[in-house]
């Protein structure tokens, strides 16, 4: 089926929603630590279960919260591989992995690192995984509301028991998406933490906007087509520090880097990423690529019957109303 060409306003809104979604997933996945550890753990865990994500049969076997993959199915990954994939200095990854190992969140083995079953079956993780599942479902509903996923194939029947949803399967598929979304940010900005500060600044500037506010529906990617800068709310370093779990002085240092690189502006009410920055080629490419990444994520969920169940729930709610 040919991909439906969405209005530019919907593409911008989808990118805004995806940015917020990715940040929420990173914050949830860090076992209460900062967003850098959240991304490290996501990258390690996804590398550990790569053979499961490639196997439809294993995906279904280990789909629910009560069926975590055993440690023997987890493939260790090296520190250098994680450092390269996230564009983080090797020594930073080594130091953070050592701290996570002391807490029992990861295990170091002769062949590399794994996130073992025990922490991934803890009450803390199970609550975070359920919240993660709800974020994926909520994003689907909002994307559906702006008409972005009209061309997805939906199986006729749900494939899972509604009382035992495929939480782990959804977490695995959406974690792949989260890592794909983070990669161009760090690549374009040149530093993962600076990229995360930039992502959260954009989110803070626009999280109050309705899903109907995406700028011009047609035309080109010029700054005039974006939501006006007057509608963006500034954010202060202390707020970004609290949102990301990163020390305030570190956040200020990365904001200064963004200012020096002309990626944000200082306003009376805080810092803003203006439309003229968002209209630059790397950001536009990010927004366009995000459409494909979202389609890939939700096509995968459709193939496993997850979307059919969510559609059934949406229709039942409409019927009850």
Secondary structure as a PSIPRED ss2 file (coil, helix, strand):
# PSIPRED VFORMAT (PSIPRED V4.0)

   1 X C   1.000  0.000  0.000
   2 X C   1.000  0.000  0.000
   3 X C   1.000  0.000  0.000
   4 X C   1.000  0.000  0.000
   5 X C   1.000  0.000  0.000
   6 X C   1.000  0.000  0.000
   7 X C   1.000  0.000  0.000
   8 X H   0.000  1.000  0.000
   9 X H   0.000  1.000  0.000
  10 X H   0.000  1.000  0.000
  11 X H   0.000  1.000  0.000
  12 X H   0.000  1.000  0.000
  13 X H   0.000  1.000  0.000
  14 X H   0.000  1.000  0.000
  15 X H   0.000  1.000  0.000
  16 X H   0.000  1.000  0.000
  17 X H   0.000  1.000  0.000
  18 X H   0.000  1.000  0.000
  19 X H   0.000  1.000  0.000
  20 X H   0.000  1.000  0.000
  21 X H   0.000  1.000  0.000
  22 X H   0.000  1.000  0.000
  23 X H   0.000  1.000  0.000
  24 X H   0.000  1.000  0.000
  25 X H   0.000  1.000  0.000
  26 X H   0.000  1.000  0.000
  27 X H   0.000  1.000  0.000
  28 X H   0.000  1.000  0.000
  29 X C   1.000  0.000  0.000
  30 X C   1.000  0.000  0.000
  31 X C   1.000  0.000  0.000
  32 X C   1.000  0.000  0.000
  33 X C   1.000  0.000  0.000
  34 X C   1.000  0.000  0.000
  35 X H   0.000  1.000  0.000
  36 X H   0.000  1.000  0.000
  37 X H   0.000  1.000  0.000
  38 X H   0.000  1.000  0.000
  39 X H   0.000  1.000  0.000
  40 X H   0.000  1.000  0.000
  41 X H   0.000  1.000  0.000
  42 X H   0.000  1.000  0.000
  43 X H   0.000  1.000  0.000
  44 X H   0.000  1.000  0.000
  45 X H   0.000  1.000  0.000
  46 X H   0.000  1.000  0.000
  47 X H   0.000  1.000  0.000
  48 X H   0.000  1.000  0.000
  49 X C   1.000  0.000  0.000
  50 X H   0.000  1.000  0.000
  51 X H   0.000  1.000  0.000
  52 X H   0.000  1.000  0.000
  53 X H   0.000  1.000  0.000
  54 X C   1.000  0.000  0.000
  55 X C   1.000  0.000  0.000
  56 X H   0.000  1.000  0.000
  57 X H   0.000  1.000  0.000
  58 X H   0.000  1.000  0.000
  59 X H   0.000  1.000  0.000
  60 X H   0.000  1.000  0.000
  61 X H   0.000  1.000  0.000
  62 X C   1.000  0.000  0.000
  63 X C   1.000  0.000  0.000
  64 X C   1.000  0.000  0.000
  65 X C   1.000  0.000  0.000
  66 X C   1.000  0.000  0.000
  67 X C   1.000  0.000  0.000
  68 X C   1.000  0.000  0.000
  69 X C   1.000  0.000  0.000
  70 X C   1.000  0.000  0.000
  71 X H   0.000  1.000  0.000
  72 X H   0.000  1.000  0.000
  73 X H   0.000  1.000  0.000
  74 X C   1.000  0.000  0.000
  75 X C   1.000  0.000  0.000
  76 X C   1.000  0.000  0.000
  77 X E   0.000  0.000  1.000
  78 X C   1.000  0.000  0.000
  79 X H   0.000  1.000  0.000
  80 X H   0.000  1.000  0.000
  81 X H   0.000  1.000  0.000
  82 X H   0.000  1.000  0.000
  83 X H   0.000  1.000  0.000
  84 X H   0.000  1.000  0.000
  85 X H   0.000  1.000  0.000
  86 X H   0.000  1.000  0.000
  87 X C   1.000  0.000  0.000
  88 X C   1.000  0.000  0.000
  89 X C   1.000  0.000  0.000
  90 X H   0.000  1.000  0.000
  91 X H   0.000  1.000  0.000
  92 X H   0.000  1.000  0.000
  93 X H   0.000  1.000  0.000
  94 X H   0.000  1.000  0.000
  95 X H   0.000  1.000  0.000
  96 X H   0.000  1.000  0.000
  97 X H   0.000  1.000  0.000
  98 X H   0.000  1.000  0.000
  99 X H   0.000  1.000  0.000
 100 X H   0.000  1.000  0.000
 101 X H   0.000  1.000  0.000
 102 X H   0.000  1.000  0.000
 103 X C   1.000  0.000  0.000
 104 X C   1.000  0.000  0.000
 105 X C   1.000  0.000  0.000
 106 X C   1.000  0.000  0.000
 107 X E   0.000  0.000  1.000
 108 X E   0.000  0.000  1.000
 109 X E   0.000  0.000  1.000
 110 X C   1.000  0.000  0.000
 111 X C   1.000  0.000  0.000
 112 X E   0.000  0.000  1.000
 113 X E   0.000  0.000  1.000
 114 X E   0.000  0.000  1.000
 115 X C   1.000  0.000  0.000
 116 X C   1.000  0.000  0.000
 117 X C   1.000  0.000  0.000
 118 X C   1.000  0.000  0.000
 119 X H   0.000  1.000  0.000
 120 X H   0.000  1.000  0.000
 121 X H   0.000  1.000  0.000
 122 X C   1.000  0.000  0.000
 123 X H   0.000  1.000  0.000
 124 X H   0.000  1.000  0.000
 125 X H   0.000  1.000  0.000
 126 X H   0.000  1.000  0.000
 127 X H   0.000  1.000  0.000
 128 X H   0.000  1.000  0.000
 129 X H   0.000  1.000  0.000
 130 X H   0.000  1.000  0.000
 131 X H   0.000  1.000  0.000
 132 X H   0.000  1.000  0.000
 133 X H   0.000  1.000  0.000
 134 X H   0.000  1.000  0.000
 135 X H   0.000  1.000  0.000
 136 X H   0.000  1.000  0.000
 137 X H   0.000  1.000  0.000
 138 X H   0.000  1.000  0.000
 139 X H   0.000  1.000  0.000
 140 X H   0.000  1.000  0.000
 141 X H   0.000  1.000  0.000
 142 X H   0.000  1.000  0.000
 143 X H   0.000  1.000  0.000
 144 X H   0.000  1.000  0.000
 145 X H   0.000  1.000  0.000
 146 X C   1.000  0.000  0.000
 147 X C   1.000  0.000  0.000
 148 X C   1.000  0.000  0.000
 149 X C   1.000  0.000  0.000
 150 X C   1.000  0.000  0.000
 151 X C   1.000  0.000  0.000
 152 X C   1.000  0.000  0.000
 153 X C   1.000  0.000  0.000
 154 X C   1.000  0.000  0.000
 155 X C   1.000  0.000  0.000
 156 X C   1.000  0.000  0.000
 157 X C   1.000  0.000  0.000
 158 X C   1.000  0.000  0.000
 159 X C   1.000  0.000  0.000
 160 X C   1.000  0.000  0.000
 161 X C   1.000  0.000  0.000
 162 X C   1.000  0.000  0.000
 163 X C   1.000  0.000  0.000
 164 X C   1.000  0.000  0.000
 165 X C   1.000  0.000  0.000
 166 X C   1.000  0.000  0.000
 167 X H   0.000  1.000  0.000
 168 X H   0.000  1.000  0.000
 169 X H   0.000  1.000  0.000
 170 X H   0.000  1.000  0.000
 171 X H   0.000  1.000  0.000
 172 X H   0.000  1.000  0.000
 173 X H   0.000  1.000  0.000
 174 X H   0.000  1.000  0.000
 175 X H   0.000  1.000  0.000
 176 X H   0.000  1.000  0.000
 177 X H   0.000  1.000  0.000
 178 X H   0.000  1.000  0.000
 179 X H   0.000  1.000  0.000
 180 X H   0.000  1.000  0.000
 181 X H   0.000  1.000  0.000
 182 X H   0.000  1.000  0.000
 183 X H   0.000  1.000  0.000
 184 X H   0.000  1.000  0.000
 185 X H   0.000  1.000  0.000
 186 X H   0.000  1.000  0.000
 187 X H   0.000  1.000  0.000
 188 X H   0.000  1.000  0.000
 189 X H   0.000  1.000  0.000
 190 X C   1.000  0.000  0.000
 191 X C   1.000  0.000  0.000
 192 X H   0.000  1.000  0.000
 193 X H   0.000  1.000  0.000
 194 X H   0.000  1.000  0.000
 195 X H   0.000  1.000  0.000
 196 X H   0.000  1.000  0.000
 197 X H   0.000  1.000  0.000
 198 X H   0.000  1.000  0.000
 199 X H   0.000  1.000  0.000
 200 X H   0.000  1.000  0.000
 201 X H   0.000  1.000  0.000
 202 X H   0.000  1.000  0.000
 203 X H   0.000  1.000  0.000
 204 X H   0.000  1.000  0.000
 205 X H   0.000  1.000  0.000
 206 X H   0.000  1.000  0.000
 207 X C   1.000  0.000  0.000
 208 X C   1.000  0.000  0.000
 209 X C   1.000  0.000  0.000
 210 X C   1.000  0.000  0.000
 211 X C   1.000  0.000  0.000
 212 X C   1.000  0.000  0.000
 213 X C   1.000  0.000  0.000
 214 X C   1.000  0.000  0.000
 215 X C   1.000  0.000  0.000
 216 X C   1.000  0.000  0.000
 217 X C   1.000  0.000  0.000
 218 X C   1.000  0.000  0.000
 219 X C   1.000  0.000  0.000
 220 X C   1.000  0.000  0.000
 221 X C   1.000  0.000  0.000
 222 X C   1.000  0.000  0.000
 223 X H   0.000  1.000  0.000
 224 X H   0.000  1.000  0.000
 225 X H   0.000  1.000  0.000
 226 X C   1.000  0.000  0.000
 227 X C   1.000  0.000  0.000
 228 X C   1.000  0.000  0.000
 229 X H   0.000  1.000  0.000
 230 X H   0.000  1.000  0.000
 231 X H   0.000  1.000  0.000
 232 X C   1.000  0.000  0.000
 233 X C   1.000  0.000  0.000
 234 X C   1.000  0.000  0.000
 235 X E   0.000  0.000  1.000
 236 X C   1.000  0.000  0.000
 237 X H   0.000  1.000  0.000
 238 X H   0.000  1.000  0.000
 239 X H   0.000  1.000  0.000
 240 X H   0.000  1.000  0.000
 241 X H   0.000  1.000  0.000
 242 X H   0.000  1.000  0.000
 243 X H   0.000  1.000  0.000
 244 X H   0.000  1.000  0.000
 245 X C   1.000  0.000  0.000
 246 X C   1.000  0.000  0.000
 247 X C   1.000  0.000  0.000
 248 X H   0.000  1.000  0.000
 249 X H   0.000  1.000  0.000
 250 X H   0.000  1.000  0.000
 251 X H   0.000  1.000  0.000
 252 X H   0.000  1.000  0.000
 253 X H   0.000  1.000  0.000
 254 X H   0.000  1.000  0.000
 255 X H   0.000  1.000  0.000
 256 X H   0.000  1.000  0.000
 257 X H   0.000  1.000  0.000
 258 X H   0.000  1.000  0.000
 259 X H   0.000  1.000  0.000
 260 X H   0.000  1.000  0.000
 261 X C   1.000  0.000  0.000
 262 X C   1.000  0.000  0.000
 263 X C   1.000  0.000  0.000
 264 X C   1.000  0.000  0.000
 265 X E   0.000  0.000  1.000
 266 X E   0.000  0.000  1.000
 267 X E   0.000  0.000  1.000
 268 X C   1.000  0.000  0.000
 269 X C   1.000  0.000  0.000
 270 X E   0.000  0.000  1.000
 271 X E   0.000  0.000  1.000
 272 X E   0.000  0.000  1.000
 273 X C   1.000  0.000  0.000
 274 X C   1.000  0.000  0.000
 275 X H   0.000  1.000  0.000
 276 X H   0.000  1.000  0.000
 277 X H   0.000  1.000  0.000
 278 X H   0.000  1.000  0.000
 279 X C   1.000  0.000  0.000
 280 X C   1.000  0.000  0.000
 281 X H   0.000  1.000  0.000
 282 X H   0.000  1.000  0.000
 283 X H   0.000  1.000  0.000
 284 X H   0.000  1.000  0.000
 285 X H   0.000  1.000  0.000
 286 X H   0.000  1.000  0.000
 287 X H   0.000  1.000  0.000
 288 X H   0.000  1.000  0.000
 289 X H   0.000  1.000  0.000
 290 X H   0.000  1.000  0.000
 291 X H   0.000  1.000  0.000
 292 X H   0.000  1.000  0.000
 293 X H   0.000  1.000  0.000
 294 X H   0.000  1.000  0.000
 295 X H   0.000  1.000  0.000
 296 X H   0.000  1.000  0.000
 297 X H   0.000  1.000  0.000
 298 X H   0.000  1.000  0.000
 299 X H   0.000  1.000  0.000
 300 X H   0.000  1.000  0.000
 301 X H   0.000  1.000  0.000
 302 X H   0.000  1.000  0.000
 303 X H   0.000  1.000  0.000
 304 X C   1.000  0.000  0.000
 305 X C   1.000  0.000  0.000
 306 X H   0.000  1.000  0.000
 307 X H   0.000  1.000  0.000
 308 X H   0.000  1.000  0.000
 309 X H   0.000  1.000  0.000
 310 X H   0.000  1.000  0.000
 311 X H   0.000  1.000  0.000
 312 X H   0.000  1.000  0.000
 313 X H   0.000  1.000  0.000
 314 X H   0.000  1.000  0.000
 315 X H   0.000  1.000  0.000
 316 X H   0.000  1.000  0.000
 317 X H   0.000  1.000  0.000
 318 X H   0.000  1.000  0.000
 319 X H   0.000  1.000  0.000
 320 X H   0.000  1.000  0.000
 321 X C   1.000  0.000  0.000
